């Protein structure tokens, strides 16, 4: 089976990068709504056991993760006038929106167990629908650019719009739907606005995802496509695709690193609003100010990640950003555990925002590094197996992440239960010993998987020289293939795609 190759233009237009990146904003609106708000909504607003909700969310992650590689393989083998990725990207937005609305609109009168089941089923449907956009979208990002650093720039747009989606969601939610009121110091505990919030976010998702697919469709003629002898999708071909990906040792180490990183992310995301609301007693209005830290952090990564890859390479950048992200966000809660910081400490909010800024910068640089490195691994696999596997590479990585994030999410729910955190609690009324245990888990124990991720990234072996050697070997192979066939490259088979400089 031969695999054609995209054009090797060194620079993409600003329009293409923006259109690709904006898709991750809507992805984050959907996924962040669930990862950050669902546990709090079902536990503190509806009164469902945190352990049950955490288990339901974890099951949804596992179910979705198992679908990821299937969609990746299916996407890699899709033949259509819209290419390999865009048919799925156009089909997914409306199902995503409907499922997200259902998550925060359970029928009245359900028992606690039925509510937990509703949460698990509706979140699973939302995640399944999102996979049919998310996996082809990430694969599209991996194949838009061919150069070592241009790939990092493309993924910088992906990371920046991830911030836009997450921060924008938080700001809009806390400003317009869950503001502080006389009845609710923390507006997130107000049961009234959740339906309106879900409807607004669902509409935004449809509009943004559709725009991302529409405004990147002009790149379709210049993207890789399956060769005529590529077998159709089947279980046999699917398992063969996964086996090819897992024979790459660099890929396996990236998977292992992402596995540990996702455990930390799942745990901290599940505990974050509890820490803000009950340990630091921050009002929902003041929570909006964390957008300042996330904005500065993600802009820093957007500007400097590719420059760091040029100076230090992707491997070292990934190692140190993983260590930073494991340690820095947990420092304030560790200081809270030791009694150095308290809810009434003067200047507490700016201190927390400063640490959050450094954490956001670290995780964004790490995300850009790993996503860019996966495109380099796709080159290695094409050289070894003669097939472009962006879909299977990004999706199998997502499978590992979601299986492990499921562990972290379930752990967050069980931690809330283990430390005897009260249901429907009020800020300022939670026992101090319970808050200390919450700080221990968020500040100290959650950092351990992040440090292990950095160790795994240290085993990655592709540097700029290895990348260049692989690209030269691929170029030679393609040239020999065209000469043997007596043809010249077409836009679909290796010609440089038109990409005027920004």
Secondary structure, DSSP 8 states (H G I E B T S, - for coil): --B------S---HHHHHHHHHHHHHHHHHHHIIIIIIHHIIIIIS---HHHHHHHHHHHHHHHHHHHHHHHHHHHT--STTTTTHHHHHHHHHHHHHHHHHHT---TT--HHHHHHHHHHHHHHHHHHHHHHHHHHHHHHHHH--SHHHHHHHHHHHHHHHHHHHHHHHHHIIIIIS---SS-SSGGG-STTHHHHHHHHHHHHHHHHHHHHHHTGGGGGGS--B-TT-----HHHHHHHHHHHHT-HHHHHHHHHHHHHHHHHHHHHHHHHHIIIIIS---HHHHTTHHHHHHHHHHHHHHHHHHHHHHHHHHHHHHHHHHHHHHGGGHHHHHHHTTSS-TT-TTHHHHHHHHHHHHHHHHHHHHHHHHHHHHHHHHHHHHHHS---HHHHHHHHHHHHHHHHHHHHHHHHHHHHHTT--TT--TT-S-HHHHHHHHHIIIIITHHHHHHHHHHHTT----HHHHHHHHHHHHHHHHHHHHHHT----TTTT--------
